[in-house]
């Protein structure tokens, strides 16, 4: 993908330099036992009273907890992204910018307005509008705060664990998550949520598969409009990534057999097919997966 000279998006929230990329929970775990200890003796109760008075005078006594975790504070100051990491972040910003341009145009053709999502880069863990998440969650979209969340170590996993290298494999992942944002704007995610809550597990999984395949199709729609930005082999990289993270492929790798009723994202074949459908036709109507 020829991306270096393209527009960068301004909708990036970079939390990579934060400790864990999200809130620090470890300090608070000392609070309850500390209070219990202080309540157990006369001098401890005096300290608690002083703490309460200090709080109302404008000083936060909980700041003392940082003394208990100097390594946590030190780690926060030392978390500096590498040059390679920064270049990848720049690439992510370009891809997000290209999705903004394409979806603004397509929504306008439908007489609709497109509200751009924000994309949060984090390292290790993050607090989202949908709750606390770690890098093990993988890239995800949160409809509550309308943000895409990405720990870029997933790209290394995509290349090394799933054998899906290439910058356009990465672009496909980002465009897929933006596809969920499109679904959110159009009301599809709300519709699917209602369908899943009133269904048995097997049927709820089937609904989720349709949601994910439509997001694959929307990523293909985005790729349809890239024109000469694409380089030879880019589409093959996207198809390789779609195939590598199909439910059947992942299940076979993890447990040696496939359970179709447990699919939540679709088979490798179906993920490839729906990306191809979107790429071929470049329209919202081409992505009617049944949801």
TINU-386901 format. One line per field, with one value per residue (C-alpha): residue number from 1; residue in one letter; x, y, z. Coordinates in pm, whole numbers, plus 50000, padded with zeros to 5 digits. Example, Ala and Ser with C-alpha at 12.3 -4.5 7.8 and 13.67 -1.06 7.14 Angstrom:
i: [1_2]
aa: [A_S]
u: [51230_51367]
v: [49550_49894]
w: [50780_50714]
END
This chain:
i: [1_2_3_4_5_6_7_8_9_10_11_12_13_14_15_16_17_18_19_20_21_22_23_24_25_26_27_28_29_30_31_32_33_34_35_36_37_38_39_40_41_42_43_44_45_46_47_48_49_50_51_52_53_54_55_56_57_58_59_60_61_62_63_64_65_66_67_68_69_70_71_72_73_74_75_76_77_78_79_80_81_82_83_84_85_86_87_88_89_90_91_92_93_94_95_96_97_98_99_100_101_102_103_104_105_106_107_108_109_110_111_112_113_114_115_116_117_118_119_120_121_122_123_124_125_126_127_128_129_130_131_132_133_134_135_136_137_138_139_140_141_142_143_144_145_146_147_148_149_150_151_152_153_154_155_156_157_158_159_160_161_162_163_164_165_166_167_168_169_170_171_172_173_174_175_176_177_178_179_180_181_182_183_184_185_186_187_188_189_190_191_192_193_194_195_196_197_198_199_200_201_202_203_204_205_206_207_208_209_210_211_212_213_214_215_216_217_218_219_220_221_222_223_224_225_226_227_228_229_230_231_232_233_234_235_236_237_238_239_240_241_242_243_244_245_246_247_248_249_250_251_252_253_254_255_256_257_258_259_260_261_262_263_264_265_266_267_268_269_270_271_272_273_274_275_276_277_278_279_280_281_282_283_284_285_286_287_288_289_290_291]
aa: [X_X_X_X_X_X_X_X_X_X_X_X_X_X_X_X_X_X_X_X_X_X_X_X_X_X_X_X_X_X_X_X_X_X_X_X_X_X_X_X_X_X_X_X_X_X_X_X_X_X_X_X_X_X_X_X_X_X_X_X_X_X_X_X_X_X_X_X_X_X_X_X_X_X_X_X_X_X_X_X_X_X_X_X_X_X_X_X_X_X_X_X_X_X_X_X_X_X_X_X_X_X_X_X_X_X_X_X_X_X_X_X_X_X_X_X_X_X_X_X_X_X_X_X_X_X_X_X_X_X_X_X_X_X_X_X_X_X_X_X_X_X_X_X_X_X_X_X_X_X_X_X_X_X_X_X_X_X_X_X_X_X_X_X_X_X_X_X_X_X_X_X_X_X_X_X_X_X_X_X_X_X_X_X_X_X_X_X_X_X_X_X_X_X_X_X_X_X_X_X_X_X_X_X_X_X_X_X_X_X_X_X_X_X_X_X_X_X_X_X_X_X_X_X_X_X_X_X_X_X_X_X_X_X_X_X_X_X_X_X_X_X_X_X_X_X_X_X_X_X_X_X_X_X_X_X_X_X_X_X_X_X_X_X_X_X_X_X_X_X_X_X_X_X_X_X_X_X_X_X_X_X_X_X_X_X_X_X_X_X_X]
u: [50000_50145_50059_50347_50209_49847_49649_49680_49367_49329_49113_49393_49418_49768_49783_50090_50311_50068_50131_49952_49772_49482_49394_49624_49431_49717_49746_49382_49413_49604_49330_49077_49329_49503_49179_49103_49448_49414_49068_49212_49399_49370_49656_49528_49189_49363_49546_49216_49062_49361_49324_48956_49036_49318_49081_48835_49124_49211_49485_49430_49567_49545_49841_50050_49969_50214_50489_50389_50443_50755_50815_50472_50545_50892_50751_50514_50794_51005_50733_50859_50739_51012_51075_50922_50617_50578_50595_50323_50114_50156_50040_49734_49654_49673_49445_49194_49207_49133_48833_48704_48725_48554_48271_48197_48150_47939_47715_47661_47543_47282_47174_47333_47599_47907_48043_48406_48517_48826_49099_49281_49634_49736_49998_49908_49570_49310_48990_48721_48357_48286_48505_48861_49050_49397_49594_49466_49125_49261_49147_48788_48522_48322_47978_47930_48206_48229_48601_48827_49090_49420_49726_49969_50137_49845_50012_50315_50081_49907_50240_50416_50139_49885_50129_49949_50221_50201_50078_49749_49676_49701_49487_49219_49202_49156_48897_48706_48677_48570_48311_48158_48139_47946_47711_47667_47569_47324_47161_47282_47465_47159_46944_47187_47213_46836_46834_47109_46955_46634_46809_46971_47352_47376_47144_47314_47647_47494_47376_47724_47877_47654_47766_48135_48102_47929_48221_48452_48241_48258_48636_48625_48403_48667_48943_48734_48789_49163_49254_49622_49701_49696_50009_50043_49970_49775_49438_49603_49744_49395_49250_49532_49454_49079_49151_49404_49162_48856_48690_48751_49120_49164_48969_49166_49493_49379_49200_49248_48883_48609_48278_48068_47798_48062_48165_48140_48327_48276_48481_48793_48609_48318_48542_48732_48408_48250_48562_48577_48207_48260_48577_48406_48092_48186_47834_47650_47384_47645_47698_47361_47472_47128_47144]
v: [50000_50335_50524_50756_51064_51019_51221_51132_51118_51351_51096_50903_50875_50755_50588_50377_50571_50525_50259_49957_50183_50212_50255_50116_49879_49746_50042_50024_49661_49783_50024_49788_49587_49914_50062_49741_49752_50115_50059_49788_50020_50363_50524_50388_50547_50878_50846_50780_51091_51297_51152_51250_51604_51629_51521_51800_52047_51961_51700_51349_51103_50820_50976_50807_50474_50561_50520_50154_50100_50284_50025_50100_50471_50407_50179_50453_50701_50450_50337_50501_50370_50257_50413_50104_50131_50499_50425_50164_50418_50660_50390_50325_50697_50694_50391_50551_50868_50672_50503_50846_50973_50666_50643_51016_50982_50666_50797_51120_50918_50759_51097_51021_51183_50993_51063_50958_50715_50765_50503_50435_50299_50128_49902_49603_49707_49978_50102_50141_50239_49866_49781_49683_49500_49363_49293_48934_49073_49169_49476_49567_49830_49964_50095_50265_50521_50474_50400_50140_49996_49857_49717_49710_49396_49225_49302_49099_48817_48842_48803_48551_48338_48350_48377_48680_48942_49269_49619_49558_49265_49523_49769_49501_49457_49830_49861_49565_49739_50062_49845_49782_50158_50182_49915_50113_50429_50237_50065_49717_49657_49752_49522_49234_49289_49260_48945_48783_48858_48677_48375_48053_48040_47866_48116_48412_48292_48272_48633_48744_48564_48767_49086_48998_48892_49219_49407_49202_49306_49671_49647_49520_49814_50048_49873_49907_50285_50295_50289_50347_50351_49972_49783_49440_49176_49402_49235_48895_49009_49108_48777_48592_48768_48702_48335_48308_48434_48236_48044_47703_47774_47905_47618_47360_47517_47540_47210_47000_46997_47236_47320_47525_47603_47786_48015_48386_48540_48301_48041_48130_48067_48292_48573_48570_48555_48856_49072_48987_49074_49420_49478_49377_49591_49875_49935_49898_49690_49434_49353_49209_48908_48848_49065]
w: [50000_49896_50212_50300_50118_50222_50475_50842_51055_51350_51534_51702_52081_52162_52504_52431_52670_52960_53220_53080_52833_53073_53437_53702_53928_54132_54371_54477_54587_54895_55003_55169_55376_55471_55605_55796_55951_56054_56202_56425_56659_56819_56630_56301_56357_56428_56095_55917_56075_55965_55616_55597_55719_55462_55186_55266_55279_54919_54960_54827_55086_54833_54656_54926_54762_54486_54744_54773_54398_54282_54012_53863_53848_53711_53441_53338_53279_53089_52847_52529_52190_51952_51610_51447_51671_51583_51211_51251_51444_51155_50914_51131_51120_50739_50709_50944_50736_50420_50582_50681_50322_50176_50427_50416_50039_50054_50333_50143_49842_50069_50204_50540_50755_50865_51212_51234_51505_51717_51729_52054_52043_52366_52510_52724_52862_52832_52992_52725_52728_52707_53007_53085_52808_52748_52433_52447_52351_52010_51815_51895_51844_52138_52036_52375_52316_51937_51944_51786_52023_51898_52072_51781_51912_51738_51407_51514_51613_51278_51101_51323_51470_51190_50899_50756_50692_50500_50562_50386_50616_50894_50698_50659_51037_51093_50816_50964_51302_51131_50957_51299_51347_51020_51153_51472_51285_51066_51366_51275_51603_51806_51594_51634_52010_52047_51831_52038_52377_52276_52123_52236_52237_51901_51732_51902_51763_51416_51445_51552_51254_51021_51196_51156_50793_50713_50872_50648_50350_50455_50472_50114_50017_50157_49959_49642_49642_49707_49338_49267_49639_49618_49522_49368_49629_49868_49817_49852_50188_50305_50188_50361_50688_50652_50594_50876_51142_51033_51317_51164_51112_51467_51621_51427_51544_51907_51959_51648_51543_51431_51603_51358_51616_51820_51534_51618_51323_51034_50852_50659_50333_50428_50553_50225_50026_50197_50177_49807_49767_49913_49713_49388_49415_49653_49787_50115_49939_49843_50212_50308_50511_50659_50969]
END
